[in-house]
Amino acid sequence: MDDETRESFRQLHVSQERARLQRMDNDRSASARAVRTTQEQERVRRINVDQQNVFRHRNARNQRNYRHSQGLDITDEKYAEYMTNYDGDFKIPLEEHPFVIAQQQKFRDETAKYEMRHCTVCRSRWPTTINLHKPIT
């Protein structure tokens, strides 16, 4: 089977699957999507490493194109690189990836701006940037 025929069959299958999911209620639709996702993950696991990398890069490209078409473009190039290499051959622990480290530090810097206060009635804890201390004169 040539690539063009294979692609037309794939597109036909995708359109049939979408039509089938639209006819279902939400619970059955979510269940069917979960089964389909599991099947796709198993299919990817069975293919060889070179085909997996091709699949992952094609999937990343499709996601970038979708986000671009929806106006959800990524402006952070480090994030785009991180997402492209996430499941590729470049394997480092998630907590050691430069993008993740930078995002964690950004989060810590943002949370350091807040002071934690407790409600005197319900004892819940609330973050605030307002200085609640009166100056001593």
C-alpha positions in Angstrom: 0.0 0.0 0.0 1.5 3.4 -1.0 1.7 6.3 1.4 -1.2 8.2 -0.3 -3.6 5.3 0.0 -2.5 4.7 3.6 -3.1 8.4 4.5 -6.5 8.4 2.8 -7.5 5.3 4.9 -6.2 7.0 8.0 -8.2 10.1 7.3 -11.3 8.1 6.6 -10.9 6.2 9.9 -10.3 9.5 11.8 -13.5 11.0 10.4 -15.5 7.9 11.2 -14.2 7.8 14.7 -15.1 11.5 15.2 -18.6 10.9 13.9 -19.0 7.9 16.2 -17.8 9.9 19.3 -20.2 12.7 18.5 -23.1 10.3 18.6 -22.2 9.0 22.1 -23.0 10.6 25.4 -20.2 12.1 27.5 -19.4 9.1 29.7 -19.2 6.6 26.8 -17.3 9.1 24.7 -14.7 9.6 27.5 -14.4 5.8 27.9 -13.9 5.3 24.1 -11.2 8.0 24.0 -9.4 6.3 26.9 -9.5 2.9 25.1 -8.3 4.5 21.9 -5.5 6.3 23.7 -4.4 3.0 25.3 -4.4 1.3 21.9 -2.4 4.0 20.4 0.2 3.9 23.2 0.5 0.1 22.7 1.0 0.6 19.0 3.8 3.1 19.6 5.5 0.8 22.0 5.5 -2.0 19.5 7.3 0.0 16.7 11.0 0.3 16.6 13.0 3.3 18.0 13.5 5.1 14.7 9.8 5.0 13.9 9.0 6.1 17.5 11.1 9.2 17.1 9.5 10.0 13.7 6.1 9.5 15.4 6.9 11.7 18.3 8.4 14.5 16.2 5.3 14.3 13.9 3.0 14.4 16.9 4.9 17.4 18.3 4.7 19.2 14.9 0.9 18.5 14.8 0.5 19.9 18.3 2.4 23.0 17.4 0.4 23.5 14.2 -2.9 23.0 16.2 -1.8 25.5 18.8 -0.8 28.0 16.1 -4.2 27.6 14.3 -6.0 28.1 17.6 -3.9 31.2 18.5 -2.2 29.4 21.4 1.4 29.8 20.2 4.3 29.1 22.5 6.5 32.1 22.9 9.0 30.3 25.1 11.6 28.5 22.8 13.0 26.5 25.8 9.5 25.1 26.4 9.2 24.1 22.7 12.6 22.4 22.8 11.6 20.7 26.1 8.3 19.4 24.5 10.1 18.2 21.3 12.7 16.3 23.2 10.5 15.0 26.1 10.2 11.4 24.9 13.1 11.3 22.5 16.6 9.9 22.9 17.6 12.8 25.0 16.7 11.2 28.4 17.4 13.1 31.6 15.3 13.0 34.7 12.5 15.5 34.6 13.7 17.4 37.7 17.1 18.0 36.0 15.8 19.4 32.7 16.8 23.1 32.3 13.3 24.2 31.4 11.8 22.5 34.5 14.4 24.0 36.8 13.8 27.5 35.3 10.0 27.1 35.8 10.4 25.9 39.4 12.6 28.9 40.2 10.1 31.2 38.6 7.4 29.7 40.8 9.5 30.0 43.9 10.2 33.7 43.1 6.5 34.4 42.6 5.5 32.7 45.8 8.2 34.6 47.8 6.3 37.8 47.1 3.4 36.7 49.2 3.0 36.7 53.0 0.8 34.1 54.6 -2.0 35.3 56.9 -4.5 33.3 58.9 -8.2 34.1 59.2 -9.1 34.7 62.8 -12.6 33.3 62.3 -12.2 30.1 60.2 -8.4 29.7 60.7 -7.8 29.3 56.9 -4.6 30.5 55.5 -4.5 33.2 52.8 -1.6 34.6 50.7 -1.4 38.3 50.4 0.9 41.0 49.1 -0.7 43.7 51.2 1.4 44.9 54.1 -1.0 44.5 57.0 1.4 45.7 59.7 0.8 49.3 60.8 4.0 51.4 60.9 5.3 52.0 64.4 5.6 55.8 65.2 
